[in-house]
Amino acid sequence: MYSLTRRGFLTAGGALPLAIGGLSRLRAAEEVDQRVVELDLTAQQDWVRLGNRDAYAYAFNGLVPGPAIEARPGDRLLIHFHNGLVEPSNLHYHGLHVPSTGSADNAMLSVPPRESFNYQIDIPSTHPGGIFWYHPHVHEFAARQVSRGLAGTLIVRGDLDQIPEIAAAPEQIIVLQDFALDRGGVPTEPGIMEKMAGREGDLVTINGRINPTILIQRGGWIRLRFLNASSSRFYRLGLEEHSFHVIATDGGALAAPEEQAEILLAPGERVDAMVEATRPDASYRLINLPYRRVTGMGGGPTTSAPMVLATLTYRGTADQTWNLPQQLVSVDPLPGPSSLRTFQLGSGMGMGVMAGGGMTFAINGRTFNPDRVDTRVRLNAVEDWEFVNPSTMDHPMHIHTNPFQVIGSDGAPIRAWKDVVVVPARSRVRVRTAFRDFVGRTMYHCHILDHEDLGMMGVLEIQGNI
């Protein structure tokens, strides 16, 4: 048996570590030099403990968040997915650079209720390490299923994990989720205005807990691996009297650590950060700071006051102290693009239009149609994509299959790999991506999942020849 979690130092009111997930089977594949990580994963509605109350949530294997899968480049993932829901579902392996067709990261397929599907994903031997995740992606059901609990981390161990100073630090996965429950603990569905803004729940948890304790030794470091698995909520994170030393973003490691006082995480984004215990022995709050992602609409969703998410508590003293290296891994900027494409977000009115009694969101004036290809690109082409957002709300844009680099104000790509980028209200953002290794149809969309379900998604086809 192979434990899906590595090291846990997160507790809630006690000394027992909080482990995310359960167990998978690890075996050697026959006739090839390849490890196989195998897991049965069942999505169903179940009673679980969320924070300080019972909730009839959607869960993977009875867990919210779901099991934390761990693999390495070159591994084969065998995920036996069982849909125990009364609605269609599937799995998207967010951020993995793997095929988007067949039984791999195929977000186009739909698994009917009470049926199963076997995913087989060969992780390339050149795949970067990082924090990736899995969640449902059936059109018109994504926001509902993710907001009710269906999400789990997928850690790929890579070069960053081999750096001695990084490997020596305890690490903790931190999955941020929010839930909307009625008095009986049953999830509630938002109204049309809530969907327009993107649903947010008033129960905010880390790994299903409220204000858990993160233990750290004085003079030592801890590695915090953040995932925003909320369907719409942004998190603006700050840690009292401590800095975050960011070492990786969505798509992998940075070239060098970046010290930051705050971290902004849009839905779907991940950040890997080191924290050093150099303050007096005490407890320090991890806080979600105010952030307004929508203007107008009566003010829109916002955190009006700081919200305590967790507490960092000093306990004991590290056996040794060390500094982070100033160089981590090589991150080369992408070469110049062969073309520039522009994607207009929203609608003519900016946020959405009423159509046939319902509301839709659009990209370049068109709502999602799985039978229509919106963008065709050539395999191995390097392109710049510019997202233009004239609306009054932020849109975090996600591209499947291939990560990208954000273009800085000087016109050069920033040396960091991303797969989600926030396009603030009334602004534009340009990214550069290389369509490498895999052909077939995949998607790009807003990761406020209500917006995706309401049409802000396009079909991308990567072709060997055009």
C-alpha positions in Angstrom: 0.0 0.0 0.0 1.1 3.5 -0.8 0.3 6.5 1.4 -1.1 9.4 -0.7 0.1 12.0 1.8 3.7 12.8 2.6 4.0 14.8 5.8 1.2 16.5 7.8 1.6 19.2 10.5 -1.9 20.6 10.5 -4.0 20.0 13.6 -7.3 21.3 14.9 -7.5 21.6 18.7 -5.2 18.7 19.3 -1.9 17.0 18.7 -2.9 14.6 15.9 -1.8 15.5 12.4 -4.5 16.0 9.8 -3.9 13.8 6.8 -5.6 14.5 3.6 -6.9 11.5 1.8 -6.3 7.8 2.2 -4.4 5.0 0.4 -3.8 4.0 -3.2 -2.1 1.0 -4.7 1.4 1.4 -6.0 2.8 -1.4 -8.2 5.3 -1.8 -11.0 3.9 -2.1 -14.5 4.8 -5.3 -16.3 7.4 -5.3 -19.0 8.1 -1.6 -18.7 10.1 0.5 -16.3 7.1 2.5 -15.1 5.4 2.9 -11.7 1.7 2.6 -11.6 -0.3 4.7 -9.1 -3.8 3.1 -8.9 -6.9 4.5 -7.1 -10.6 3.7 -6.9 -12.4 7.1 -6.6 -16.1 7.3 -5.9 -18.1 10.5 -6.1 -21.2 10.5 -4.0 -23.3 12.5 -1.7 -22.5 11.6 1.9 -22.6 13.0 5.4 -19.2 14.4 6.3 -17.9 16.7 9.0 -17.2 20.2 7.7 -15.9 22.6 10.3 -18.1 22.3 13.4 -21.1 20.8 11.7 -22.4 17.8 9.7 -23.0 18.4 6.0 -24.6 16.3 3.3 -21.9 17.2 0.9 -20.5 15.7 -2.3 -17.4 13.7 -1.4 -14.7 11.6 -3.0 -14.4 8.3 -1.1 -16.3 10.0 1.7 -13.7 12.7 2.1 -13.8 16.5 1.7 -11.4 17.3 0.2 -10.8 14.1 -1.6 -7.7 11.8 -1.4 -4.4 13.6 -2.1 -2.7 11.7 -4.9 1.0 11.7 -5.2 3.0 10.7 -8.3 6.2 11.5 -10.1 7.2 12.1 -13.7 7.0 8.9 -15.8 4.3 7.3 -13.6 1.1 5.9 -15.0 -2.1 7.0 -13.2 -5.0 4.5 -13.2 -8.1 6.1 -11.7 -11.1 3.9 -11.5 -13.8 6.6 -11.3 -17.3 5.6 -10.0 -20.1 8.2 -10.3 -22.4 7.6 -7.4 -24.3 10.9 -7.9 -27.7 11.2 -9.5 -26.3 13.5 -12.2 -23.5 13.2 -14.8 -19.9 13.8 -13.6 -16.3 13.3 -14.7 -12.8 14.2 -13.7 -10.5 17.0 -15.0 -6.8 16.7 -14.0 -6.2 20.5 -13.7 -2.8 21.6 -14.8 -1.4 18.3 -15.9 0.4 18.4 -19.3 -1.1 15.2 -20.6 -3.4 14.2 -23.5 -6.9 15.8 -23.4 -8.4 12.9 -25.4 -9.4 9.3 -24.9 -9.1 8.0 -21.3 -6.6 10.7 -20.2 -7.6 14.3 -19.2 -10.7 14.3 -21.3 -13.0 16.9 -20.0 -15.4 16.4 -22.9 -16.6 13.0 -21.7 -19.5 12.6 -19.3 -20.0 9.6 -17.0 -23.7 9.0 -16.4 -25.1 8.5 -12.9 -24.3 5.2 -11.3 -21.7 4.3 -14.0 -17.9 4.1 -14.0 -15.0 5.1 -16.2 -11.3 4.1 -16.0 -8.9 6.9 -16.5 -5.3 6.0 -17.7 -2.9 8.9 -17.7 0.8 8.5 -18.5 2.7 11.4 -17.0 5.6 12.4 -19.3 9.0 11.8 -17.9 9.7 15.5 -18.5 6.7 16.7 -16.6 7.5 19.4 -14.1 6.8 18.8 -10.4 4.0 20.9 -8.8 0.6 21.1 -7.1 -2.1 20.0 -9.5 -5.7 18.9 -8.7 -8.7 17.0 -9.9 -12.3 18.0 -10.0 -15.5 17.5 -12.0 -15.8 19.3 -15.4 -19.2 18.4 -16.9 -20.7 21.5 -18.5 -23.5 23.0 -16.4 -22.6 20.9 -13.4 -19.1 22.0 -12.6 -19.9 24.8 -10.1 -22.5 22.7 -8.4 -20.3 19.7 -7.9 -17.1 21.6 -6.9 -18.9 23.9 -4.5 -20.4 20.9 -2.8 -17.0 19.4 -2.1 -15.6 17.5 -5.1 -11.9 18.4 -5.3 -8.6 16.8 -4.4 -4.9 17.5 -4.8 -2.5 15.7 -7.2 1.1 16.3 -6.2 3.8 15.5 -8.8 7.3 15.3 -7.2 10.0 17.0 -9.3 13.3 18.8 -9.2 12.1 21.3 -6.6 11.6 18.4 -4.1 15.2 17.3 -4.5 16.7 20.6 -3.3 18.0 19.8 0.2 16.7 23.0 1.9 13.2 22.4 0.5 13.2 18.6 1.2 14.2 19.3 4.8 11.2 21.3 5.6 7.9 19.8 6.8 5.1 20.4 4.4 1.4 20.9 4.5 -1.2 20.8 1.8 -3.8 23.5 2.4 -7.1 23.1 0.4 -9.3 26.2 0.6 -13.0 25.6 0.1 -16.3 27.3 0.9 -19.8 25.9 1.3 -23.4 27.2 1.4 -25.5 25.0 3.7 -29.0 25.2 5.1 -29.8 24.6 8.8 -29.9 20.9 8.3 -26.5 20.8 6.6 -27.8 20.3 3.1 -26.1 22.3 0.3 -28.2 25.1 -1.1 -28.3 26.3 -4.8 -27.7 30.0 -5.5 -30.2 32.3 -7.2 -29.6 33.8 -10.6 -27.8 36.9 -9.3 -25.5 34.8 -7.1 -24.6 32.7 -10.2 -24.0 35.9 -12.2 -21.5 37.0 -9.6 -20.3 33.5 -8.8 -21.5 31.6 -5.8 -19.8 32.0 -2.4 -20.6 30.1 0.8 -20.3 31.5 4.3 -18.6 28.3 5.7 -14.9 28.6 4.8 -12.6 25.7 5.5 -9.1 24.5 5.3 -9.0 20.8 4.6 -12.6 20.7 5.9 -11.7 22.4 9.2 -12.3 25.8 10.7 -9.2 27.6 12.0 -6.9 24.6 12.3 -3.5 24.9 13.9 -0.3 24.7 11.8 2.7 23.7 13.9 6.2 25.1 13.2 9.5 24.7 15.0 11.2 27.9 16.0 14.2 28.6 13.8 12.9 26.2 11.2 10.8 26.4 8.0 7.5 24.9 6.8 6.3 24.5 3.2 2.7 25.5 2.7 1.1 24.2 -0.5 -2.1 26.2 -1.2 -4.9 25.2 -3.5 -8.0 27.4 -4.1 -10.6 24.7 -4.7 -13.6 27.2 -4.2 -15.8 27.6 -7.2 -15.8 31.4 -7.1 -14.2 32.9 -4.0 -10.8 34.7 -4.2 -8.4 34.4 -1.2 -6.0 37.3 -0.4 -3.8 35.6 2.2 -1.6 37.2 4.8 0.3 35.7 7.8 0.8 37.9 10.8 4.4 39.0 11.2 5.6 36.6 8.6 6.4 36.7 4.9 5.7 34.1 2.3 8.7 32.9 0.3 7.0 31.7 -2.9 8.9 28.9 -4.6 6.3 27.7 -7.1 3.0 28.7 -8.8 0.4 26.7 -10.8 2.7 25.1 -13.4 5.8 24.5 -11.4 8.8 25.9 -9.6 10.1 29.5 -9.9 13.7 30.2 -10.8 14.3 31.9 -7.5 12.3 32.4 -4.3 10.1 35.6 -4.2 9.3 37.1 -0.8 5.8 38.4 -0.6 3.7 39.9 2.2 0.4 38.6 0.6 -0.7 35.9 -1.8 -3.8 36.4 -4.0 -5.4 33.1 -5.0 -8.2 33.0 -7.6 -10.3 29.8 -8.1 -8.1 27.1 -9.4 -4.8 28.8 -8.6 -2.0 27.2 -6.5 1.0 28.6 -4.7 3.8 26.8 -3.0 5.4 29.0 -0.2 8.0 28.6 2.5 7.6 30.3 5.9 10.4 30.7 8.3 9.8 30.8 12.1 11.9 33.8 13.2 9.4 35.5 15.5 9.0 35.1 19.3 7.2 31.9 20.4 3.5 32.6 20.0 0.6 31.9 17.6 0.1 33.9 14.4 -3.1 34.1 12.3 -3.4 33.1 8.6 -5.9 35.7 7.5 -8.1 36.2 4.4 -7.9 39.9 3.7 -10.6 42.0 2.1 -10.7 41.7 -1.7 -13.5 42.9 -4.1 -13.7 40.9 -7.3 -16.9 42.5 -8.5 -17.9 46.2 -8.6 -21.4 47.3 -9.1 -24.3 44.8 -8.5 -24.8 46.3 -5.0 -21.2 46.0 -4.2 -20.7 42.3 -5.3 -19.0 39.6 -3.4 -16.2 40.7 -1.1 -14.6 39.9 2.1 -15.7 42.9 4.2 -13.5 42.1 7.2 -10.4 40.0 7.7 -11.3 36.3 8.2 -9.1 34.0 10.2 -8.4 30.8 8.2 -5.8 29.0 10.4 -3.3 29.6 13.2 0.5 29.1 12.9 1.8 28.0 16.3 5.4 27.7 17.4 6.2 24.4 19.1 9.7 23.2 19.9 13.0 24.3 18.3 14.5 23.2 15.0 17.7 21.1 15.3 19.3 23.2 12.6 18.7 26.4 10.7 19.3 27.2 7.1 18.6 29.7 4.4 16.7 29.1 1.2 18.9 28.9 -1.9 18.8 31.9 -4.2 18.5 29.7 -7.3 15.9 26.9 -7.5 15.3 25.5 -11.0 15.8 26.8 -14.6 12.8 28.5 -16.0 13.5 29.7 -19.6 11.2 32.3 -21.2 9.2 31.1 -24.2 10.4 32.3 -27.6 8.6 35.0 -29.6 5.1 34.1 -30.8 4.0 33.3 -34.3 0.6 35.0 -33.8 -1.5 37.0 -31.4 -5.2 36.2 -30.7 -7.6 38.3 -28.8 -10.4 37.0 -26.6 -13.2 39.3 -25.5 -14.7 38.3 -22.2 -18.4 38.7 -21.1 -20.9 40.2 -23.6 -21.7 43.5 -25.2 -22.9 44.6 -21.7 -19.8 43.3 -20.0 -21.1 40.6 -17.6 -23.9 38.6 -19.1 -27.1 38.8 -21.1 -30.5 37.4 -20.6 -31.3 34.9 -23.3 -34.4 32.6 -23.5 -35.1 33.3 -19.8 -31.6 32.4 -18.7 -28.3 34.2 -18.4 -25.2 33.5 -20.5 -21.6 34.5 -20.4 -19.5 34.5 -23.6 -16.0 34.7 -25.1 -15.8 36.7 -28.3 -19.6 36.9 -28.3 -20.2 33.1 -28.3 -21.3 30.8 -25.6 -19.9 27.3 -25.1 -20.9 24.7 -27.7 -19.0 21.3 -27.3 -19.7 20.5 -31.0 -18.0 23.8 -32.3 -14.3 24.4 -32.4 -13.6 28.1 -31.5 -9.9 28.2 -31.9 -7.5 26.0 -34.0 -3.8 26.0 -33.4 -0.8 24.2 -34.8 1.1 21.7 -32.7 4.4 23.2 -31.4 3.2 26.8 -32.3 4.0 29.5 -29.8 1.2 32.1 -29.5 0.2 35.1 -27.5 -3.3 35.2 -26.2 -4.7 38.5 -25.0 -7.8 38.4 -22.7 -9.8 41.6 -22.8 -12.2 42.2 -19.9 -14.4 45.2 -20.3 -16.7 44.0 -17.5 -17.0 45.1 -13.8 -15.8 41.7 -12.5 -12.5 39.8 -12.4 -12.3 36.7 -14.6 -9.6 34.1 -13.8 -8.9 32.4 -17.2 -7.7 28.8 -17.4 -6.2 27.0 -20.4 -6.2 23.2 -20.3 -3.3 21.0 -21.3 -0.5 23.5 -21.9 0.8 26.0 -19.2 1.6 29.6 -20.2 3.8 32.5 -19.1 2.2 35.9 -18.4 3.6 38.8 -20.4 5.0 41.5 -18.2 4.6 45.3 -18.7 7.9 45.3 -20.6 6.6 42.9 -23.2 8.7 39.9 -22.0 7.3 36.7 -20.5 7.6 36.4 -16.8 9.7 33.3 -15.7 6.9 31.4 -14.0 4.5 28.8 -15.4 0.8 29.4 -14.9 -2.4 27.8 -16.0 -4.8 30.3 -14.4 -4.4 34.1 -14.8 -6.6 36.8 -13.2 -7.9 39.3 -15.8 -9.1 42.2 -13.5 -12.2 44.2 -14.3 -11.7 46.7 -17.1 -8.3 45.5 -18.1 -6.5 43.1 -20.4 -3.8 40.5 -19.8 -1.6 38.8 -22.3 -0.1 35.3 -21.9 2.3 33.2 -24.1 1.9 29.5 -24.6 3.5 26.7 -26.6 1.1 23.9 -27.8 3.4 21.0 -27.3 3.3 17.2 -27.4 -0.4 16.5 -27.7 -3.1 17.0 -30.4 -6.8 17.0 -29.9 -9.6 19.1 -28.5 -9.4 20.8 -25.1 -10.8 23.9 -23.4 -10.2 27.4 -22.1 -12.6 29.1 -19.8 -13.3 31.3 -16.8 -12.6 29.5 -13.6 -15.4 31.1 -11.7 -17.3 27.9 -12.4 -20.7 29.5 -12.6 -19.4 31.6 -15.5 -18.0 28.5 -17.2 -21.4 26.7 -16.8 -23.2 29.8 -18.2 -21.1 29.7 -21.3 -17.7 31.4 -20.8 -15.8 28.6 -22.3 -14.3 27.8 -25.7 -13.1 24.7 -27.5 -9.5 24.6 -28.6 -8.3 22.2 -31.2 -4.5 21.5 -31.4 -3.8 20.0 -34.9 -0.7 18.4 -36.3 -1.3 20.1 -39.6 -3.6 23.0 -40.5 
